[in-house]
Amino acid sequence: MGQLIELTATDGHRLAAYVATPPGPARGGLVVVQEIFGVNAHMRSVVDGYAADGYLAVAPALFDRAERGVDLGYTPEETQRGMALKVACADAPALLDIAAAVAHVRTAGHAGIVGYCWGGYLAWLASGTVEGLAASIPYYGGGMPKRADVQPRCPVLAHFGEKDGHIPVDGVKALQAAHPAIAVHLYPAGHGFNRDVSPAFDAPSAQLARERTLALLRQYVG
């Protein structure tokens, strides 16, 4: 369903992106922001899924600024490599790449953003800095509670796991208290509960989060 394209950020950086088109007229556009494993097979399947739901969906390869063609699995060694690549990719350039992806999908109408893990954190930052977003949906965005200073300019729906060893529930609740206008949902699951190719997957939580995600997209994107 999908294909690789090239995007150009405003600083001139060129990056790959995986894009999938819906089977009929697009309801709108959606930027899908990767985990620390790159735009791998799982992330491409997520993009394909949102395209099947009617959105022009694109996942920018944010690691291209450090290393091109990153496609990692979930072994401890690959996880460590992904973490190192994340450290090598600063927030500001990553947001420029996300902005390029937003500009691409806005050709289909209103644009939303959904991100997972590192991508969830970046989707949260993007809600306050990237122009043209109609909705932001972070999944278990590590670092979000430490960035309560972000002031979203679009509706935000955030998904977290109650058993997430990386994001304490107290931090999630503090973030919600600081931003009562955003919708925050906690699930009886751990980090990465939407990733159906790893032991972290929690099917009931993933299904409920997806239903809520699609409802928000239908309301604000199309």
C-alpha positions, 0 to 999 in steps of 0.5 A: 500500500505504501511507498518511500518518498523524499521530503525537504525540511525548511533547513534544506535537509532531505529525508525519506518518508514512508507514505500510504494513501487511502483506498478512496478520497482522503478524510485528511492527513496524518503524520505518524512519528516513529519510535526509537526503532526507525520507520521499521516494518511495524511502523510502516504497518501502522501507517498502512492501517491509518491509510486504510482508515481513510487518511493520507498517512506519512512517517518521516524517517527522523533518524536520517539526520544521524543515519539513513535507512535505520530499520531496527528490531527489538533485541536489547542490542537494537534497543540500545542502538535506537536509544543512541540514535535518538540522543543524536537527533535533537528536538528542534531538527526533528520538529523541522522534519515533522513540519515537512511531513505535515506540509505534505499531508495537508494536501489532503485537508486537515492534518493530525499527528500521532506518535509512539514512544519518542514519537509521542514526545515529539507529537506533544512538542509539535502540538505547541510548535508546528503550524497546521496541526488540527490534533495531536495524539501522543502514545506513551511519550517518554519525557512528556511530564518533564515538558509541561511547559508546552502550550498546545495549540490544537486538541491533544489526546494522550495515551499512557500505560499504568504499568509503564516503567519509563513514565511514572503515573505520578508524572502523567497525573501532574501533566494532566493537572497542568493541562486540564484541557487535554484528554489523558487516558491511562490503560492497564498496560506497560510501555509500548502496549500498541506494538503488536510485534513485541511482548509489550503488546496489550490487545484490549488497551491497544483497541480502546486507544485506537477507538479513541484516537480515531474518534478524535481524528474524525472530530478534528481532522475528518 
